[in-house]
Protein backbone atom coordinates (compact mmCIF):
# COMPACT_ATOMS: atom_id res chain seq x y z
CA UNK A 1 0.00 0.00 0.00
CA UNK A 2 1.04 3.57 -0.59
CA UNK A 3 2.75 5.10 2.44
CA UNK A 4 1.90 8.56 3.79
CA UNK A 5 3.49 11.51 1.97
CA UNK A 6 3.66 15.26 2.72
CA UNK A 7 0.93 15.70 0.10
CA UNK A 8 -1.81 13.31 1.14
CA UNK A 9 -3.53 13.39 -2.26
CA UNK A 10 -2.89 10.69 -4.81
CA UNK A 11 -0.74 11.24 -7.89
CA UNK A 12 -0.32 9.08 -11.03
CA UNK A 13 2.32 6.82 -9.47
CA UNK A 14 0.22 6.39 -6.29
CA UNK A 15 -2.85 5.42 -8.31
CA UNK A 16 -0.99 2.83 -10.35
CA UNK A 17 0.73 1.43 -7.25
CA UNK A 18 -2.60 1.08 -5.44
CA UNK A 19 -4.25 -0.51 -8.47
CA UNK A 20 -1.39 -3.00 -8.90
CA UNK A 21 -1.42 -3.93 -5.23
CA UNK A 22 -5.16 -4.56 -5.36
CA UNK A 23 -5.12 -6.25 -8.76
CA UNK A 24 -7.54 -3.62 -10.02
CA UNK A 25 -8.08 -3.20 -13.73
CA UNK A 26 -10.53 -0.38 -14.50
CA UNK A 27 -13.60 -1.68 -16.31
CA UNK A 28 -15.79 0.05 -18.89
CA UNK A 29 -18.80 -1.81 -17.46
CA UNK A 30 -18.64 0.29 -14.30
CA UNK A 31 -17.33 3.39 -16.00
CA UNK A 32 -14.12 3.35 -13.98
CA UNK A 33 -11.76 6.19 -14.88
CA UNK A 34 -9.66 7.25 -11.90
CA UNK A 35 -8.53 10.87 -11.44
CA UNK A 36 -4.75 10.97 -11.19
CA UNK A 37 -4.14 14.72 -10.91
CA UNK A 38 -4.17 16.33 -7.45
CA UNK A 39 -4.64 19.82 -8.90
CA UNK A 40 -7.82 18.69 -10.65
CA UNK A 41 -9.08 17.20 -7.38
CA UNK A 42 -8.53 20.46 -5.52
CA UNK A 43 -10.16 22.39 -8.35
CA UNK A 44 -13.25 20.19 -8.04
CA UNK A 45 -13.39 20.74 -4.28
CA UNK A 46 -13.09 24.52 -4.75
CA UNK A 47 -15.71 24.59 -7.48
CA UNK A 48 -18.06 22.58 -5.27
CA UNK A 49 -17.61 25.26 -2.60
CA UNK A 50 -17.08 22.60 0.05
CA UNK A 51 -17.11 24.17 3.52
CA UNK A 52 -15.52 23.05 6.81
CA UNK A 53 -18.96 22.24 8.23
CA UNK A 54 -20.14 20.18 5.25
CA UNK A 55 -21.10 16.53 5.36
CA UNK A 56 -20.26 15.40 1.84
CA UNK A 57 -21.53 12.24 0.18
CA UNK A 58 -19.39 10.92 -2.65
CA UNK A 59 -20.59 8.29 -5.13
CA UNK A 60 -18.02 6.05 -6.79
CA UNK A 61 -14.87 7.03 -4.87
CA UNK A 62 -12.75 4.42 -6.63
CA UNK A 63 -9.20 4.43 -5.26
CA UNK A 64 -9.84 7.58 -3.21
CA UNK A 65 -8.46 10.52 -5.23
CA UNK A 66 -11.42 12.82 -4.69
CA UNK A 67 -12.21 11.33 -1.26
CA UNK A 68 -8.91 12.58 0.13
CA UNK A 69 -9.39 16.00 -1.42
CA UNK A 70 -12.83 16.31 0.16
CA UNK A 71 -11.49 15.21 3.54
CA UNK A 72 -8.98 18.06 3.46
CA UNK A 73 -11.86 20.55 3.68
CA UNK A 74 -15.17 18.96 4.71
CA UNK A 75 -16.23 18.03 8.22
CA UNK A 76 -17.19 14.50 7.18
CA UNK A 77 -17.18 12.41 3.99
CA UNK A 78 -19.41 9.42 3.31
CA UNK A 79 -18.37 7.41 0.24
CA UNK A 80 -20.69 4.99 -1.55
CA UNK A 81 -18.82 2.31 -3.49
CA UNK A 82 -20.27 -0.74 -5.27
CA UNK A 83 -17.00 -2.50 -6.17
CA UNK A 84 -16.01 -5.11 -3.60
CA UNK A 85 -12.24 -4.68 -3.91
CA UNK A 86 -12.30 -0.88 -3.99
CA UNK A 87 -14.72 -0.70 -1.06
CA UNK A 88 -12.54 -2.95 1.09
CA UNK A 89 -9.35 -0.98 0.33
CA UNK A 90 -10.54 2.63 0.66
CA UNK A 91 -10.65 2.88 4.49
CA UNK A 92 -7.03 1.69 4.67
CA UNK A 93 -5.98 4.27 2.06
CA UNK A 94 -7.65 7.06 4.03
CA UNK A 95 -6.10 5.88 7.30
CA UNK A 96 -2.62 5.69 5.73
CA UNK A 97 -2.65 9.06 3.99
CA UNK A 98 -4.84 11.10 6.36
CA UNK A 99 -4.67 9.43 9.78
CA UNK A 100 -5.88 12.56 11.56
CA UNK A 101 -9.04 12.65 9.42
CA UNK A 102 -9.81 8.94 9.22
CA UNK A 103 -12.48 9.09 11.93
CA UNK A 104 -14.36 11.60 9.79
CA UNK A 105 -14.68 9.12 6.93
CA UNK A 106 -17.41 6.52 6.45
CA UNK A 107 -17.86 3.93 3.72
CA UNK A 108 -21.14 2.51 2.44
CA UNK A 109 -20.54 -0.62 0.38
CA UNK A 110 -23.56 -0.59 -1.89
CA UNK A 111 -25.04 0.28 -5.26
CA UNK A 112 -25.86 4.00 -4.98
CA UNK A 113 -29.23 3.37 -6.63
CA UNK A 114 -30.20 1.23 -3.63
CA UNK A 115 -28.99 3.58 -0.90
CA UNK A 116 -31.82 4.97 1.24
CA UNK A 117 -29.90 6.09 4.31
CA UNK A 118 -26.39 7.12 5.23
CA UNK A 119 -24.42 6.88 8.49
CA UNK A 120 -23.88 9.96 10.61
CA UNK A 121 -25.36 13.45 10.18
CA UNK A 122 -27.50 14.17 7.10
CA UNK A 123 -25.44 15.07 4.01
CA UNK A 124 -25.29 18.73 2.99
CA UNK A 125 -23.39 18.29 -0.28
CA UNK A 126 -22.90 15.73 -3.04
CA UNK A 127 -19.59 15.73 -4.90
CA UNK A 128 -18.76 12.89 -7.25
CA UNK A 129 -17.01 11.69 -10.38
CA UNK A 130 -20.01 9.74 -11.61
CA UNK A 131 -19.66 6.69 -13.85
CA UNK A 132 -20.80 7.81 -17.29
CA UNK A 133 -23.22 4.94 -17.86
CA UNK A 134 -25.36 5.64 -14.76
CA UNK A 135 -24.71 9.33 -14.11
CA UNK A 136 -28.22 10.75 -14.57
CA UNK A 137 -30.24 8.11 -12.68
CA UNK A 138 -27.74 8.13 -9.78
CA UNK A 139 -27.81 11.93 -9.57
CA UNK A 140 -31.61 12.09 -9.58
CA UNK A 141 -31.88 9.27 -7.03
CA UNK A 142 -29.52 10.97 -4.59
CA UNK A 143 -31.25 14.35 -4.90
CA UNK A 144 -34.63 12.71 -4.36
CA UNK A 145 -33.56 10.47 -1.47
CA UNK A 146 -31.56 13.05 0.48
CA UNK A 147 -33.37 16.42 0.51
CA UNK A 148 -30.75 17.84 2.91
CA UNK A 149 -28.24 17.95 0.03
CA UNK A 150 -28.05 21.68 -0.69
CA UNK A 151 -25.18 21.79 -3.17
CA UNK A 152 -24.03 19.28 -5.76
CA UNK A 153 -21.09 19.13 -8.11
CA UNK A 154 -20.76 16.14 -10.39
CA UNK A 155 -18.23 15.29 -13.06
CA UNK A 156 -19.92 13.55 -15.98
CA UNK A 157 -19.48 13.02 -19.70
CA UNK A 158 -19.47 16.43 -21.44
CA UNK A 159 -22.55 15.56 -23.49
CA UNK A 160 -24.45 14.61 -20.32
CA UNK A 161 -23.28 17.81 -18.64
CA UNK A 162 -24.68 19.82 -21.55
CA UNK A 163 -28.03 18.05 -21.32
CA UNK A 164 -28.33 18.48 -17.57
CA UNK A 165 -27.61 22.21 -17.77
CA UNK A 166 -29.58 22.92 -20.97
CA UNK A 167 -32.29 25.57 -20.96
CA UNK A 168 -35.70 25.27 -22.68
CA UNK A 169 -35.37 25.75 -26.42
CA UNK A 170 -31.94 24.14 -26.62
CA UNK A 171 -31.47 21.21 -29.00
CA UNK A 172 -30.08 19.11 -26.13
CA UNK A 173 -32.80 20.09 -23.64
CA UNK A 174 -34.64 16.95 -22.62
CA UNK A 175 -35.62 14.57 -19.84
CA UNK A 176 -32.42 14.99 -17.75
CA UNK A 177 -32.67 18.79 -18.03
CA UNK A 178 -36.25 18.97 -16.79
CA UNK A 179 -35.93 16.38 -14.03
CA UNK A 180 -32.73 17.88 -12.63
CA UNK A 181 -34.41 21.30 -12.65
CA UNK A 182 -37.25 19.87 -10.55
CA UNK A 183 -34.80 19.68 -7.65
CA UNK A 184 -32.27 22.40 -8.32
CA UNK A 185 -30.91 25.28 -10.33
CA UNK A 186 -28.42 23.71 -12.73
CA UNK A 187 -25.42 25.18 -14.51
CA UNK A 188 -22.24 24.12 -16.29
CA UNK A 189 -19.25 24.65 -14.01
CA UNK A 190 -16.27 23.84 -16.22
CA UNK A 191 -14.58 21.22 -18.36
CA UNK A 192 -12.11 18.48 -17.48
CA UNK A 193 -9.44 17.18 -19.87
CA UNK A 194 -8.99 13.52 -20.65
CA UNK A 195 -5.36 13.38 -19.51
CA UNK A 196 -6.24 13.71 -15.80
CA UNK A 197 -7.80 10.22 -15.82
CA UNK A 198 -6.40 6.72 -15.81
CA UNK A 199 -7.25 5.17 -18.13
CA UNK A 200 -7.95 8.22 -20.31
CA UNK A 201 -11.58 8.07 -21.48
CA UNK A 202 -12.59 8.42 -25.11
CA UNK A 203 -14.90 11.31 -24.27
CA UNK A 204 -14.53 14.73 -22.69
CA UNK A 205 -15.84 15.43 -19.20
CA UNK A 206 -17.71 18.35 -17.72
CA UNK A 207 -18.61 19.69 -14.28
CA UNK A 208 -22.23 20.41 -13.43
CA UNK A 209 -23.22 22.43 -10.36
CA UNK A 210 -26.68 22.10 -8.83
CA UNK A 211 -28.09 24.29 -6.07
CA UNK A 212 -31.18 22.93 -4.33
CA UNK A 213 -34.26 25.07 -4.87
CA UNK A 214 -35.00 27.18 -1.81
CA UNK A 215 -38.67 26.36 -2.34
CA UNK A 216 -39.96 23.23 -4.11
CA UNK A 217 -41.89 23.61 -7.36
CA UNK A 218 -45.33 24.91 -6.41
CA UNK A 219 -47.78 22.31 -7.68
CA UNK A 220 -50.57 20.03 -6.51
CA UNK A 221 -49.31 17.28 -8.82
CA UNK A 222 -47.08 14.51 -7.47
CA UNK A 223 -43.52 14.33 -8.73
CA UNK A 224 -44.30 11.00 -10.39
CA UNK A 225 -47.16 12.59 -12.34
CA UNK A 226 -44.96 15.45 -13.53
CA UNK A 227 -42.14 13.09 -14.52
CA UNK A 228 -44.52 10.84 -16.45
CA UNK A 229 -45.64 13.87 -18.48
CA UNK A 230 -42.00 14.75 -19.14
CA UNK A 231 -41.20 11.20 -20.26
CA UNK A 232 -44.19 11.17 -22.61
CA UNK A 233 -43.37 14.56 -24.12
CA UNK A 234 -39.78 13.64 -24.99
CA UNK A 235 -40.47 10.06 -26.08
CA UNK A 236 -41.83 11.62 -29.29
CA UNK A 237 -40.10 14.97 -29.18
CA UNK A 238 -40.71 15.80 -32.86
CA UNK A 239 -44.45 15.73 -32.32
CA UNK A 240 -46.59 18.51 -30.95
CA UNK A 241 -47.52 18.08 -27.32
CA UNK A 242 -51.14 17.41 -28.32
CA UNK A 243 -49.96 14.27 -30.12
CA UNK A 244 -47.04 13.33 -27.85
CA UNK A 245 -49.18 13.44 -24.70
CA UNK A 246 -52.19 11.66 -26.21
CA UNK A 247 -51.31 8.29 -24.69
CA UNK A 248 -50.40 9.86 -21.34
CA UNK A 249 -53.67 11.81 -21.12
CA UNK A 250 -55.92 9.13 -22.59
CA UNK A 251 -56.55 10.79 -25.95
CA UNK A 252 -55.40 13.72 -28.04
CA UNK A 253 -58.44 15.85 -27.06
CA UNK A 254 -57.74 15.07 -23.40
CA UNK A 255 -54.11 16.11 -23.88
CA UNK A 256 -55.23 19.32 -25.55
CA UNK A 257 -57.60 20.06 -22.67
CA UNK A 258 -54.78 19.64 -20.14
CA UNK A 259 -52.46 21.83 -22.18
CA UNK A 260 -54.99 24.62 -22.65
CA UNK A 261 -55.90 24.53 -18.96
CA UNK A 262 -52.17 24.82 -18.14
CA UNK A 263 -51.76 27.79 -20.46
CA UNK A 264 -49.57 25.86 -22.90
CA UNK A 265 -50.12 25.76 -26.66
CA UNK A 266 -51.15 22.28 -27.86
CA UNK A 267 -48.88 22.91 -30.86
CA UNK A 268 -45.79 23.44 -28.68
CA UNK A 269 -43.12 20.77 -28.26
CA UNK A 270 -41.61 19.45 -25.06
CA UNK A 271 -38.22 21.06 -25.66
CA UNK A 272 -39.77 24.53 -25.23
CA UNK A 273 -41.36 23.93 -21.79
CA UNK A 274 -40.04 24.69 -18.31
CA UNK A 275 -40.45 22.26 -15.43
CA UNK A 276 -43.11 24.59 -13.99
CA UNK A 277 -45.14 24.26 -17.19
CA UNK A 278 -44.89 20.47 -17.07
CA UNK A 279 -46.14 20.64 -13.48
CA UNK A 280 -49.17 22.69 -14.56
CA UNK A 281 -49.93 20.18 -17.31
CA UNK A 282 -49.78 17.32 -14.80
CA UNK A 283 -52.11 19.22 -12.48
CA UNK A 284 -54.74 19.34 -15.22
CA UNK A 285 -54.52 15.72 -16.28
CA UNK A 286 -57.61 14.77 -14.23
CA UNK A 287 -59.79 17.30 -16.01
CA UNK A 288 -58.27 16.24 -19.30
CA UNK A 289 -59.38 12.65 -18.80
CA UNK A 290 -62.96 13.93 -18.90
CA UNK A 291 -62.59 15.41 -22.39
CA UNK A 292 -65.38 14.31 -24.73
CA UNK A 293 -65.18 10.82 -26.17
CA UNK A 294 -66.42 11.92 -29.57
CA UNK A 295 -63.36 14.12 -29.96
CA UNK A 296 -61.08 11.21 -29.15
CA UNK A 297 -62.86 9.02 -31.73
CA UNK A 298 -62.56 11.70 -34.38
CA UNK A 299 -58.85 11.95 -33.65
CA UNK A 300 -58.34 8.19 -33.98
CA UNK A 301 -60.32 8.04 -37.23
CA UNK A 302 -58.46 10.99 -38.72
CA UNK A 303 -55.09 9.46 -37.89
CA UNK A 304 -55.85 5.87 -38.83
CA UNK A 305 -54.15 6.24 -42.20
CA UNK A 306 -51.06 7.69 -40.58
CA UNK A 307 -50.32 4.71 -38.36
CA UNK A 308 -47.54 3.46 -40.63
CA UNK A 309 -45.89 6.86 -40.68
CA UNK A 310 -46.16 7.14 -36.90
CA UNK A 311 -44.54 3.73 -36.50
CA UNK A 312 -41.61 4.82 -38.68
CA UNK A 313 -41.21 8.05 -36.73
CA UNK A 314 -41.28 6.21 -33.41
CA UNK A 315 -38.56 3.88 -34.65
CA UNK A 316 -36.50 6.83 -35.82
CA UNK A 317 -36.80 8.43 -32.38
CA UNK A 318 -35.94 5.28 -30.42
CA UNK A 319 -32.22 6.04 -30.28
CA UNK A 320 -32.83 9.62 -29.19
CA UNK A 321 -35.23 8.49 -26.48
CA UNK A 322 -32.60 6.14 -25.07
CA UNK A 323 -30.07 8.95 -24.83
CA UNK A 324 -32.37 11.46 -23.15
CA UNK A 325 -34.42 9.37 -20.75
CA UNK A 326 -32.67 8.30 -17.52
N, C-alpha and C positions, 0 to 999 in steps of 0.2 A: 504493500500500500504506500501511497505517497506520504512522505513525512512532512511535518509542518514547515512552512517557509515564512520569511518576513511578510510576503504578500500572500494572504490566505487564499486568494482566488486562484482558480485553475487556469493554467496556460496550455498550449498545444501539447507539450511534452507530458504534462501531468495527466491530461485527458487520455492520451495514448497509453501511458503507463497503467492508469486505472483500468482501462478497457482490456489491456493485455492480461493484467492480473486476474480479472474477473472472467476472462474468456468471452467478452462481449463483442459481438459483431453487429453494428447498427443495422436494423432491418427496415425495408421500405413499408412492410405490412403495418408497422406501428409508427411510421413516419419519424423515425429516430435520426435526427441530425443534431449533434451536440455542439453547443457554442464553445469555441476554444479561445476566444479573445476577451481578456479581462476588461479592456476599455469599453467594449460593446456591452458587457454586463453592467458596468457602472453607468453607462449611458441609459440603458433600459431602466435602471433603478431611479435615476434622476428624472427621466421622462415620466415615469409612473408617479412621481411626486410622493414617494414612500416617506413616511414620517416616523419619528422615534416611538410614537405611541401606536403605530399600526399593527394589526394582526393580519398578516398576509397569507393568503392561500395560494399555493403554486400547483399547477397541474402539469404532470409530466416532467419532473425535475431531472430525470436522466441520471447523469453522473454527478450532478450537483453544482454546475457552473453558476447558474442564476441563483440557486438556493443560498450559496455562500455570499453572493453580492447582496441579497435581500437581508440576510442576517447581520450584515455590517451596519444596517440602518434601522430596520424594523424592530419592534418590541418582541414579536414572535413570528415564526414562519411554520405553516402547516403544509407539508408537501403530499400530494396524492400521486402515487405511482402504481401502475398496473403490472409492470414487469417484475417477475419474482427476483431475479438476480440483482437488478438495480435497486429494488426496494430493500433488499437485505443488506446491501453495501452502503447505502447513503448515510445512515446514522454514524457509521464508523468514519466515513470521510469527514463529516461535520465535526465529530469529536476530535479527529486528528488535526484538522486545519484551523478550527475555531473552538478550542476547548472551553474558553470562557463564555461561549454563547450556546454551547450544546444543549443546555437545559431549556433553552428557548426555542428549540426545534422539535417538531412532532412529525411523524410519518404515518400516513394512512395508506395501507397496501390494498388498493382497490381500483376498479374501473371507475373513473370520475363520473360516468353516466349513472352509476348506481349509488353514489355517495349522497346521503340524506342528512348526515350530521358530521360535525368535526369536533375533535377534542379541544378543550380549553375555551377561552373567550370567543365570542362570535367574530368572524372575520370582517375586517373593514375594507380590505383591498384584495383584488385578484390580479396577480402578475404571472404571466406564463408564456413559455414558448410552446404553443399548441401544435400537436401533430397535425399536419395539413389535412389528412383524410377525415378527421373528426372535429375540426376546429369549431365550426358553427354550432353543431348540436351540443358540444361540451360547453361552449360559452353561454348559450341560452339556458342550458340546464343549471349551471352554477348561478347565474343571475336570478333565475326563478326560485331556486332552492334556498339561497342565502340572501335575503333582502337587506341584510346589514352591510353587504358589500357596496360601498359608496363609490369607489374608484376602481377602474379596471384598465390594465394595459396588457394587450396580448400581441404576440408576434405570430403572424400567420403568412400564408402565401400571399404575394402582392395582389393577385387577382381577387382573392377573398377579402383582403383589406379594402380594396376599392369597392367591392359590393357592400360590405358592412357599412362603410361611411358614405355611400352614395345618397344623393338627395333626390326627391321626386323629379321626374323628367329626365333623369340620366339614363343612358342606355344600359347601364349595369345595375340600376336600381331594381330590387326584386325582393324575394321572400326574406333573405337574411337582413336586408336593409330595414324593412318594416318591422320585423320581429325584434331586432336589436333596439330599434327606436322606441318600442313599447316600454322598455326598461330604462333607457338612458339616452343622453345626448351623445352622439357618436362622431368622432372625427379622426382623420388620418393624422398620425403623429410621427411620421418619418419612415425612412427606408433602411433596410439592412442588406449589406452585400453578401454574396455567396461565400466569399473566402473566410468568413468568421465561423463557418461551420465545419464539422467533420462528421461524416463525409460532406463535401460541398454538394448542396442540392442542385437540381437542374432548373430550379425556378427562383425568382427573386422573392424576397420577404419584405413585409411591411409591418409597421406598428400601428395599432388602432387603440385609441383612448376612448373610454366610455365613462361618463359621469352620471350616476344614478339620478333619475328625475326627482326633484324635490317633492313634487306631488305626482301621484300616479295619474295615468290618463283618466280623465273624467268621463265615465261611461257606466251605463247600467248593464252592459253586455259583459259576459264572462270572457276571460282571456281566451279560452278554448273556442268560443264562438267567433271572436275577432280573428284569431289565427286561421280558422277554417275558411273564413271569407278571403283572407289573404292567399291561402293556398289555392283556392279555386280561381281567383283572379289571375294568378301568375301561371297556373297550369296551362292556360290558353291565352298567353299574354298578347297575341296579335289580334284577338277578338275584342269587340267592345264589351264593356262590363255587363251589359244587358244579356249578351250571349254567354260570356264566360261564367257568370254567376247563375245561369239558368238551372243547372243541376243542384247547386247549393241551396237555392231559394225554393226549388220545387217546380219552377217553370220560368220562361223568359218574362211573361207579364208580372209574375211575383217578384223577380229580380228587379224589373223596372220600377215597381212600386216601392221597393226598399230603397233603391237609389234616389228616386225623386223625393221620398220622405226624408232622406239624409242630406238633401241638397246637392246631390252629385248627378251630373249628366249621365244618362244611360249610354251615351255614345262615347264616354271617356274610356280610357284603358287603365289597367291597374298601375302601370308605371308612373302615372301622373298624380296618384293619391297619397296623402299623408296617412300616418297611422291613426290620427284622430278621425279622418274621414272613413277609414275602414271600420273604426269603432262605431261611428254613427250608422253605417250600413248594417252592421251586425245588430244594433239596437232595434232596427226596423224590420228585421227578418220575420218576426211573428206576424206583423201586419201584412207583410208581403205574402205569406203563406195563404192569406185569405183572398188574394187577388182572384178575379173571376175565372172560372174554369173554361168558359167559352174562349177567352183570350188565349189561354194556354193551348187549347185545341187548334185554334187558328194558326198559332205559331208553329205547332208540330206539322200541320198540313202544308203550310207554306214552305217549310224547310225539308220536307220529305225527300225532294229531289236532290237536295244538297248533301245528303248523308255521305255519299262517296267522297265528296270534296272535303267534308269535315274530317272524315277518317284520315285522309291524306295529310291534312293540316296537323291533326293531332300527332301523327307519326313523325312529322317534320319537327314538331316542338318537343318531342320526347327527350332528346338530348339536352335541350335548354332547360327543361323542367328539372332534370336530374342535377344540373349544375347550380340551380338557384334555390332548390327546396331542401332545407336541412333535414 
